[in-house]
Amino acid sequence: MIKKIFDPIDDIIATLALAVIISLTVINVFLRFVLNSPVAWAEEISIGLFIWLVFVGMSSAMKRDNHIGVDYFVNKMPRPLKISAIIIRALAIYSALIYVLIYLGSSLTAQAHSKVTPILAISYQYIDIAVPIGGVLTAIHFTRLLIQSLKAELKKEGGE
């Protein structure tokens, strides 16, 4: 039940962010070049939504295992080395997710309490919170993929 509720959240957020960015950009281009009256806040909203798109979209890509990886040599390794390589890779990814995105992203969000956007005066906390949220969602999806990968490798090892 929980998986059905939370699984599509990153897809929905990323899709909505992209749709609004495209819509605002098209409308603002029309207003600027046809009516000579651009909307001043459109760029501000687009930049904030782009940050959400990047960090939450990262989670969406991880869910589908669509991140780029070079695994040719890992796939050629003997099974024990391959499992070791998977674990070392996982530790490196977790280090980046936990320290950079979740920890430092949370610090960034906390420090932005008095910083606001110039036109709409929106707190940067609403924009910066996308970094740790994307990190947490990505870590959840990566953990699921790691467990599946290790189970598949151990199953192969047991079958041989």
N, C-alpha and C positions, 0 to 999 in steps of 0.2 A: 504494500500500500504506500509506504513512504517513498519507495523507489519510483513509483508511478507519479507521485506528486513532485518530487525534487529533480528527477532525471531531465525533464524538458525545460527547467527554469533557465539554464544558460542559453539554450537555443532560442527561447522566447525573448530574453533580454537582448541578445545579440541581433536577432532579426528585427525587433522593434527599433533598436538603436540605428541599424543600417537603413531601415525604411525612413525614419525621421531625418537622418542625415541627408539622404538622397532627396527627399521631398523639400526640405528647407533649402538645400543648395539650388535645386531647379527653380523653386519659387523666387529665391533671392536673385538668381541670375536674370530671370524674367523681369522682376521689379527694377533691377539696376539698369539693364540695357534697353528695355522697352519703355518702361514708365519713368525711368530716371529717378526712382525713389526706393533705394534699397532699405531693407530692414536691418538696423544696426545690431540687433541681438542675435541674428541667425548664425553668425560665425561662432559666437560664444557658446551657444547651445550645441552646435555641430562639433566643436572641439571637445566639449565635455562628454558628449555621446560617443565620440570616436575613442576616447579613453576607455569607456565602458565596453565598447565593441571589441577592442583589442584584448583586454584582460579577461573578460567573460567569454569572448570568442576563443581564447586560448583553451579554456576549459572544455568548450564544445568540441574543439579539434582533438583534445586528449581523450574525450569520451569515445571517439570513433577511431582512435589510434592513428590519426592523420598527421602527426608531427613527423618531420623529416628525420630519418635515422640511417646510419650506414651500418648495416648488420651483416654484410657479406662475410667478413672475416670471423665474426662471432658465430655465424651459422656453420662455418667450416671447422670450428674447434671441437675437440672431444667433449662429450657431455659434461664432465665435471668442470672443465674450464669454462664451458658455455654458461653453466649455472653461476659460476663465480663472476663472470663478466656481467650477467644480468643483475646480480646483487650489487656489484660495484657501480654500475650505471644507475641503479635505483637509489643508492646512497647519494650520488652526485645530484640527481634530480631532486630528491627530498631536501638536500642541503639548500639548493637554490629556491625551491618552493617555500620552505619553512623560514629560512633566514631572510632572503631578499624580498619575496613577495608578501609573505604573511607578517613577519616581524617588522621589517623596515617599512612595508606598506602601511601597517597599523600605526607606526611612529609618524609617518608622513601625514596620515589622516588626523592623528591627534594634534599635530603641530599646525594644522590648517584651520583651527577653530576661529581665528580672527581674520583670516584671508578670504576676501570675497571677489567675485568676478566684477570687472569694471562697469558693465552696463546694467545688468540685472541684479547685481549684489547678491548672487547665489554663493553660499558658503562653499569653499573648495573641499570641505569635508564630504559633501555629496558627490563630488567628482572623484576625489582620491580614494574613497572607500572601495572603489572598483578594484583596486590593486589587491588588497587582502582577500576580498570576496572571490576574485578570480583565482587567487592562490589556493584558497581552501577548496573550492570546487575542483580545481585541477588536481590537487592532492588526492581528493576522494576518487576521482576517475582513474588517476594513475595507480592508486592502490588496488583498485579492482582489476585493472589490466595486468599489474604485476602478479597478483595472485593467480589469475588465469594462465599467465605465461609460465610461472613456476610449476603449477599443477600439470600443465601440458608437458613440460620437460621431464618432470618426475614420473609422469605416466609412461612416457617414451622409454625412460631408463628402466622402469619396472617391467616393461613389455619386451625388452631386448634380452 
